[in-house]
Amino acid sequence: MKISILKNVLNESIQHVSKAISSRTTIPILSGIKLDVTYSGVTLTASDTDISIQSFIPAEDEKHTIVQVEQPGSVVLPAKFFVEIIKKLPSQEIQMEVKENFQTFISSGATEIQMVGLDPEEFPVLPNIEGSQTVSLPGDLLKNMIKQTVFSISTHETTPILTGVLWSLNDNELKFTATDRHRLATRSAHLEGADGISFNNVVIAGKTLNELSKIIPDQNTLVDIVVADNQVLFKIDRVLFYSRILDGIYPDTSRIIPTSHKTELVLDTKKLSESIDRAYLLSKEEKTNIVLLQTMEHGGIEISSSSSELGKVREELDLIDFKGEPLRISFNSKYMLDVLKVVESEQLMIAFMGVMSPIILKPLDDSKSQYIILPYRTAN
């Protein structure tokens, strides 16, 4: 294998695929990035068995030559060193040559590097995913849907299925659901061109979705999603992102979502967020994060928290709207802040059925999102 390649393009591809490298792998070949060179370009691949990422660099684009291929071939290079050294090379052009026993020579400007490569034949073959269940959606929408749900996943490996986000597609409506049994987040979106395609119980690990989100460009790029039996493939420009689907059946969360409520408040999202943030400072000192919210006779609400060592914080907030019965309820303020960070609506509706019933949060100008937090039972 012998090539000359532009540094910035190679570096960008390396940054993409390196997100699949696990620092905890016990399989030596998986600590490397595989390079496959043909006369049409270079393909980089990395995998940790749960996710695999592949990035293709074409030999040329409309403007200029990116890769000059003198001799095709393959090699696996140690990711930790390869990722760091490429971005630190002095020249905009890099020469790479693989010789006997996969010894790899990299030169750029006056810098010369020799790396010990590994046999590419030992690298696992990527799954072959057929494209029968393929849907497309804008990248910014997918990033938003991930951001607005992934924070509610469980971090406890004792229930692996809850460490992922549930995807379901029925009647052109794609829905994400995440819960850790103390809170729940749902976000849905209407998909064009998904007629006749449906799936349920597709659960993708939260950490995988966070890595996927980093690869999706900020501009409105279309992402093609192919769902197979135990894998999902995301196609983003010249990047292929493979994810394993988590094993198991996701619990039915529809039963915990209240269909009616006795109290309904509408508040300014920013003011509520700032108020709870202040109350959280004291509540986290007690390591309980408990904040109390109660309606007041004149129509506002009071938000308060206390610490046995530091004291108390209490403030009143005006309501935009109030319907129903007076209420006094305690909740985990960190869970509430996690929701408020991702709500883009200026106003938020909070609904309650009663003191020990789930707290429902709905952005007022976004019917596609809904959040639920379980309240705390406190002594007083």
Order of alpha helices (4+ residues) and beta strands (2+ residues): beta-alpha-beta-beta-beta-beta-beta-alpha-beta-beta-beta-beta-alpha-beta-beta-beta-beta-alpha-beta-beta-beta-beta-alpha-beta-beta-beta-beta-beta-alpha-beta-beta-beta
